[in-house]
Amino acid sequence: MQDLPRKAYELQGEPVDLFYQAILCQQNLRERYISEVLALVIAPFSEETKRQIYEWQREGKTTRWMADQLGVTRHKVMLLTKRTSWPTPTSLS
């Protein structure tokens, strides 16, 4: 079987094939998607609001109650409170 020559493209001075370009494009889209989702979740919460949510959570308030108090959806509060790396009170200042 005869090897067919692969057409190479230059990307930052290095030859790159279409498969590699597709991988780079997918990585960029994934990073942009993650950034947009995080911006949507974090957008309505100021540092003071995050501190209040943290205190309410420590007091045992429900996410539904917190969402009603803040005027946002329960989903946005849950995404903030269900994080595995919820900040300590000292890092919220």
Stockholm file with secondary structure:
# STOCKHOLM 1.0

chainA/1-93         MQDLPRKAYELQGEPVDLFYQAILCQQNLRERYISEVLALVIAPFSEETKRQIYEWQREGKTTRWMADQLGVTRHKVMLLTKRTSWPTPTSLS
#=GR chainA/1-93 SS CCCCCCCCEEETTEEECHHHHHHHHHHHHHHHHHHHHHHHHHTTCCHHHHHHHHHHHHHTCCHHHHHHHHTSCHHHHHHHHTCTTCCCGGGGC
#=GC SS_cons        CCCCCCCCEEETTEEECHHHHHHHHHHHHHHHHHHHHHHHHHTTCCHHHHHHHHHHHHHTCCHHHHHHHHTSCHHHHHHHHTCTTCCCGGGGC
//
